[in-house]
Amino acid sequence: MPEKMKDILQDAKGALTKLNNEALKILKKLPQGPDDHVFRRIKKSMATANLTIADLEHMTTFHEMPDESSITKKGVDKMLYETGTMVENYNEIIEMAKGVIKARKG
């Protein structure tokens, strides 16, 4: 695996880890009722991010795709596109949660 590709995968993993850390802080401030859709969405996003982090780690460690196929540019591009879309959605959910926390305080 080229170093540049490995660096990009590590950057994606770092972005997800950072979001998970931020989400953990937010979860502590959100009510945990069964009807709190924001809390559930953050939990679901965090679980998805953890699976993606594991996939990215698998790729950099074993130099293969998570399904054990060979790494290809097309496969990595698809993985990065899906990861980028997930990061974007995760960011939106985190920002929504910050708004909920602020509104409940105010």
RACOR-V722918 format. One record per residue. N is the residue number from 1. RES is the residue in three letters. SS is DSSP state (H for helix, E for strand, - for the rest). PHI is phi in whole degrees, 0 to 359 (* if undefined). OMEGA is omega in whole degrees, 0 to 359 (NA if undefined). Layout:
n=N res=RES ss=SS phi=PHI omega=OMEGA
n=N res=RES ss=SS phi=PHI omega=OMEGA
This chain:
n=1 res=MET ss=- phi=* omega=178
n=2 res=PRO ss=- phi=298 omega=181
n=3 res=GLU ss=H phi=303 omega=181
n=4 res=LYS ss=H phi=299 omega=179
n=5 res=MET ss=H phi=295 omega=179
n=6 res=LYS ss=H phi=299 omega=178
n=7 res=ASP ss=H phi=297 omega=180
n=8 res=ILE ss=H phi=295 omega=178
n=9 res=LEU ss=H phi=295 omega=177
n=10 res=GLN ss=H phi=295 omega=177
n=11 res=ASP ss=H phi=297 omega=179
n=12 res=ALA ss=H phi=297 omega=178
n=13 res=LYS ss=H phi=297 omega=179
n=14 res=GLY ss=H phi=296 omega=179
n=15 res=ALA ss=H phi=297 omega=179
n=16 res=LEU ss=H phi=292 omega=179
n=17 res=THR ss=H phi=297 omega=178
n=18 res=LYS ss=H phi=298 omega=178
n=19 res=LEU ss=H phi=296 omega=178
n=20 res=ASN ss=H phi=298 omega=178
n=21 res=ASN ss=H phi=297 omega=178
n=22 res=GLU ss=H phi=295 omega=180
n=23 res=ALA ss=H phi=297 omega=178
n=24 res=LEU ss=H phi=300 omega=179
n=25 res=LYS ss=H phi=297 omega=181
n=26 res=ILE ss=H phi=291 omega=181
n=27 res=LEU ss=H phi=301 omega=180
n=28 res=LYS ss=H phi=292 omega=182
n=29 res=LYS ss=H phi=263 omega=182
n=30 res=LEU ss=- phi=271 omega=173
n=31 res=PRO ss=- phi=296 omega=185
n=32 res=GLN ss=- phi=249 omega=179
n=33 res=GLY ss=- phi=291 omega=182
n=34 res=PRO ss=- phi=295 omega=181
n=35 res=ASP ss=- phi=264 omega=183
n=36 res=ASP ss=- phi=278 omega=184
n=37 res=HIS ss=H phi=293 omega=180
n=38 res=VAL ss=H phi=293 omega=178
n=39 res=PHE ss=H phi=301 omega=180
n=40 res=ARG ss=H phi=296 omega=180
n=41 res=ARG ss=H phi=293 omega=178
n=42 res=ILE ss=H phi=294 omega=178
n=43 res=LYS ss=H phi=301 omega=180
n=44 res=LYS ss=H phi=295 omega=179
n=45 res=SER ss=H phi=296 omega=179
n=46 res=MET ss=H phi=295 omega=179
n=47 res=ALA ss=H phi=296 omega=178
n=48 res=THR ss=H phi=297 omega=179
n=49 res=ALA ss=H phi=298 omega=179
n=50 res=ASN ss=H phi=298 omega=177
n=51 res=LEU ss=H phi=295 omega=180
n=52 res=THR ss=H phi=292 omega=176
n=53 res=ILE ss=H phi=302 omega=179
n=54 res=ALA ss=H phi=297 omega=178
n=55 res=ASP ss=H phi=296 omega=179
n=56 res=LEU ss=H phi=296 omega=178
n=57 res=GLU ss=H phi=295 omega=177
n=58 res=HIS ss=H phi=301 omega=182
n=59 res=MET ss=H phi=297 omega=183
n=60 res=THR ss=H phi=284 omega=181
n=61 res=THR ss=H phi=280 omega=187
n=62 res=PHE ss=H phi=258 omega=179
n=63 res=HIS ss=- phi=54 omega=176
n=64 res=GLU ss=E phi=210 omega=178
n=65 res=MET ss=- phi=289 omega=181
n=66 res=PRO ss=- phi=302 omega=178
n=67 res=ASP ss=- phi=273 omega=178
n=68 res=GLU ss=- phi=73 omega=174
n=69 res=SER ss=- phi=278 omega=180
n=70 res=SER ss=E phi=293 omega=176
n=71 res=ILE ss=- phi=286 omega=175
n=72 res=THR ss=- phi=233 omega=178
n=73 res=LYS ss=H phi=300 omega=180
n=74 res=LYS ss=H phi=298 omega=180
n=75 res=GLY ss=H phi=295 omega=179
n=76 res=VAL ss=H phi=292 omega=178
n=77 res=ASP ss=H phi=301 omega=179
n=78 res=LYS ss=H phi=296 omega=180
n=79 res=MET ss=H phi=298 omega=180
n=80 res=LEU ss=H phi=292 omega=177
n=81 res=TYR ss=H phi=297 omega=179
n=82 res=GLU ss=H phi=297 omega=179
n=83 res=THR ss=H phi=294 omega=179
n=84 res=GLY ss=H phi=298 omega=178
n=85 res=THR ss=H phi=296 omega=179
n=86 res=MET ss=H phi=295 omega=179
n=87 res=VAL ss=H phi=299 omega=179
n=88 res=GLU ss=H phi=299 omega=179
n=89 res=ASN ss=H phi=295 omega=179
n=90 res=TYR ss=H phi=297 omega=177
n=91 res=ASN ss=H phi=301 omega=180
n=92 res=GLU ss=H phi=298 omega=179
n=93 res=ILE ss=H phi=295 omega=179
n=94 res=ILE ss=H phi=297 omega=178
n=95 res=GLU ss=H phi=296 omega=177
n=96 res=MET ss=H phi=297 omega=180
n=97 res=ALA ss=H phi=297 omega=177
n=98 res=LYS ss=H phi=300 omega=178
n=99 res=GLY ss=H phi=295 omega=178
n=100 res=VAL ss=H phi=296 omega=180
n=101 res=ILE ss=H phi=299 omega=180
n=102 res=LYS ss=H phi=297 omega=181
n=103 res=ALA ss=H phi=294 omega=181
n=104 res=ARG ss=H phi=287 omega=177
n=105 res=LYS ss=H phi=283 omega=189
n=106 res=GLY ss=- phi=280 omega=NA
